[in-house]
Amino acid sequence: MKIIIPMAGRGTRLRPHTLTVPKPLIPVAGKPIIQRLVEDLASSYDGPIEEIAYIVGDFGADVERELVSIAEKLGARARLYPQDKALGVGHAIACAADSLEGKCIVAFADTLFKADFHFDDQEDGVIWTQKVADSSSFGVIKLDAEGYISEMVEKPTEFVSDLAIVGIYYFKEGEKLRDALRYIIANDIKEKNEFQLTTALERLKNQGTKFRTGEIEEWLDCGTKENILHSNARMLEFSQADHLLSKTAVIENSVIVHPCFIGENAVIRHSVVGPHVSVGHHSTVEGTVISNSIVQNHAHIKNAVLDSSMVGNSSRYEGSKYSLDLGDFSNFSKR
């Protein structure tokens, strides 16, 4: 099995946190979004994961090394494919054409899920969905009497279905998807001025590929600061509290209100932390009350009262503010 991850976007809605790292590497409940995603997919498949292919932008060597490390921890090799132009989801996946053969899962790296991803890999394809109240912002599907997908529509302006495509797909024969993507690009077949994956899926369906649906219990968007914080809270709630407090963390004269994640060699002194707080590795929180927040790695917070806040890597904050949005390598002191 191969896992294909399109992730070339810069995540502008999450700035300043995506100025130095891409959105899929922002930690949620102590792990980067993309690591959580591929671990969940890998654990739901009975066979080995042979390869993880990432479609990336110009993120730099450090990011690339981290992506390779995530793949290797699962016993898979990593391949990185650049996407130089933002021409749509279909174009992004086509950039990984050399990896599109055999059994493949395509998964987008800007969402998290609570789901059982087990599926029958002898099906032609599986598309995971969830019911939504407003389908106008999603690709949606309709089912026939046998439960196979009969129609796919990208962001319909009129109601078609309430079954939204969540961004995870299985293909028994990845080369068929590769050929369909090459066809729509070669013939300049666009929707809303982009090459859409749903166009290729519709072509496959018309050629005889049968798609089943998979079910998502909960779909967590990670596109904005508010959504990231909500996803962090839900992931902490899904996890066991005793797995979220590192054995190397130092807790002195402090109260931890679970669920919280406290990373390796983090220091919490004279503080109240939680609920729904993630404190990254090697970070320090002193004299602070903090809730519903993410503090990334090597950060230092002192004498603050924070809620609904994100503090970036290697940043320092001293003072008092109710809601904070501090990017990586920042310094701020309010005296």
N, C-alpha and C positions, 0 to 999 in steps of 0.2 A: 504494500500500500504506500502511496505517496500522498503527502499533504501539500497543497498549493495555497500560499498565503499572499494575496495582493495587499500591499501596505505602503504604496509609494506616496500617498498624500501627506501633507505637512501638518494637518490638524490645526488649521488657523483659529478655529473657535476655542482652542485650549491654550492659546498663548497667554502668558509667557512660558508655560511649561513645555511647549513643543518647539521652542526656539533652539534648544540644544539636543533634544531627543525626539524621535517620532512618537506619536500618540500610543501605538501598541506596546511601547516599552515603559509607559507610566505604570507604577506599581499600584495594584488594588489588593488590599488585605495581604500585603507583603510580597506579592509576586507580580511581575509585569503581565499586563493584559494578555499578550500573545503567548506567554508561557502557560498561563492558566488554560487558554483555549486549546493549545496543542496537547497538553497533558490530558485534558478531558477527552479529546478525540482519540488519542492513543489508547487510553485505558478502556475505551468502549469497543475497541477492535481486537478480535481474538488473535490475529496474526501480527507479524512484525511490521513496524513502520520503517520502510526502506529509505525514504528521503523526505526532507522538508524543503520545499522550494519557496523562496521569498521573492516577491516582486517589489523592488525598493527604489527609493529616490536617492539623492546624493546625501546620505546620512553620515558618511565618514567611517573611518576604520574601526573606531571603538564600538559603534553600533553594530557593524558587521560582525565583529568578533563575538558580541553578545548573542546575536542571532545564531551563529554557528554553535556556540556553547549550548544554547537551548535545544538545538537539534541533537547534538552529541549526547546530552544527558538522557535522551530517549533512545539511544542506540541507533540513531539515524544519521545519514550524511546530510549536509546542508548545501544547497545551491542558491546563489543569489543572481537575480536577473534585474537589470536596470530598466526602468520605464522613464524615458526622457520627456515624453509629452503626455499631458493629461487628456486622453482621447476616449475615456470611458472605461467601465469595468471590463467589457469584453476585450478591449485592446490590452488592458493590464494583464489579464490571464493569458492572452496570446503571446505576451512577452516570454512566458515560461513554456513555450511550445516544446522544447526538448525534453521537458519533464512530463508532458501530457501523453502518457502511454500506460496501458494497463490500468489497474484499479487506482483511482484517484479520489481524494476528497478536496474540494475547493472550499475555503473558509475565509471570511473577511475578518480582519483583526481589530475592528473597532467596537465589537460587542462581546458581552459575556452571557452565559446561559446557565440556567438550572435545568438539566435535562438528562435523560438516559439516551445516549447516542447509539446504543446497540441497534444494528440493522442487518438485514439479509443481504450479504454482498453478492448474491447471485441475481438480484434484481438488476435490470438495465441501469437504473438510476434512482436516487432518492433525493428529494428536496424537502428540507425542514421548514416548517411553517408554524405560525401562531395566529390565533384570531385577534383582530384589532378592531377598535371602534371606528376609526377613520382610515380608510385604505388608500387615500389619495397620495400619500407620500411613500408608498411601497410598491414593489412588484407583487402581484397577487395571482392566485391560481384558482381554477375551477376543476371539479372532479367529475368523472363519468360514473355510471352505475356500478362499475366494478372497482371503484376506488382509485383508478389511475388518473393522472392529471390530463385534463382535456383541453385546457386553455391557460395561457400565461399572458398577463398584461402588465406593462411597466407604468406605474403611477397613473392609474386611470382617472380621468376627469369626471366620469360618471361611475356609479356603483357597478362593480363586476362581481366582487367576492370580498368576504372579510377574512380570508386566509392569506396572510402576508408572508412573503418569502423572507426568511430571517438572515440569509447569507451563508448557509452551509449546504453543500451539494455533494452527492456521491455519484461517481461514474464508473461502471464496470470496465468500460473501454475508453480511456482518456483520449486515445487517438481520434475517436469520433468527435469529441468536443473540439480538439485541436483543428480538425478539418473544417468543422462548422464555423469556428472563429475566423480561420483563414479565408473562408468563402465570403463572409459578410464584410471583412476588411478589404479584400481584393475588389469587391463589387460596390464598395462605399455605401453599404446599407446602414444607415444611422437612424436613431430615434432621439429626438431632442438634441441633435447635433453631436451625438456620441455613439460609439459602438457598444451596444448593450449586450450583456450576457443573456438576457431573456430572449433576444432575437435569435441567438445561436441555439438556445434550448428549444425554441419553437421549431426551428429548422430540424433539429434532431427528432423531435416528436413527430413531425410530418414525414420523416424518413423511417419511422417505425419504432424508435426508442420509446419504451414505456417507463414512466416515472411514477414511483410511489411517493407518499409523503411521510415524513417523520414528525414527531410531536415535540414541542418545546414547552416545558412547564413554566419557565419564567425567562423573559428576554430583557437583558440589561444593556441599555445604550451607554456608550462611553464617549459621546461626542462633545459634551460641554463640561465645565467645572461642576455644575450642579448634578449632572448625571453621573459623573465620575464618583462624586461623594456618595450618591445614592447607591451606586454599584458596590463601592467599598463597604458600605453599611450592610448590604444584603449578603455579600460574600463572607463577611465576618459572622453574620447570623447563621449562614449555612455550615460554617466550620465549627469544630470542637474547640472550646476555649483553651483546653490544656495543650493544644497543638500550636497555639498562637503566641505563646510567651517563650522567647528564646532562653535556653539555659544559661547563656552567657550575659543576659541582660542584668543590669544592676538597678534594683528598685529600693530606694532609701526614703523612709518617712513619707510614703506616697500611697495613694489609693488608686487602684486600677479598676474601673467600672466596665466589666465585660459586656459585650464582646469587643476585644481590642487585639491588635497585633503589635508586639514589641520585638524589634529585630535584634540581631546578634550584636553584642557589645553596646547596645543602647543603654543610656543612663537616664533614669527618671528620679529626680530628687525634689522633695518638698512640693509635690504636685498632685493634682487630681486629673487623671487621664481617662477619658471615656464618658459615655459609651461611644462606639463606632469610630474609634481612632486607630490609625496605623502609624506607628513610629518606625522609621527605617533603620537599617543597620548603621551602627556607629554614630547615631544621633543622640543629642542631649536635650532634655526638657527639665528646666529648673524653675521652681517658684511659679508654676503656671497651672492654670485651669484650662483644659482643652477638651472639646467634644466634637463629634461629627467631622473629623478632619483627617488629612493625610500629611504626614511629615516624611519627606523622602530621606535618602541616605546622607550621612555626614552633615546634618543640619544641627543648629543650636538655637534653642528658644529659651528665653529667660524673662521672668516677671511679666507674663502676658495672660490675658484672658481671651481665648479664641474659640470660635464656633464656626462651622461651615467654612473651613480654611484649607488651603493647600500651600505647603512650604516646600520649595524645590531643593534639589541636591546641593550640598555644600553651602547652604545659605544660613545667615545669622539674623535673628530678630530679637530685639529687646524693647519692651514697652507694653502697651495695652491697646488692643483693637479687637472689636467683636468678630469681624470677618476679614480674613487676610488672604491675599492671592500673591505669593512671592515666588518668583521664578528661580531657576538654578543660579548658584554663585552670586546671590544678592546679599547685601548688607543693609539693615535698617535698624536704627535705634531711636526710640522715643523716650526722652528723659524729662 
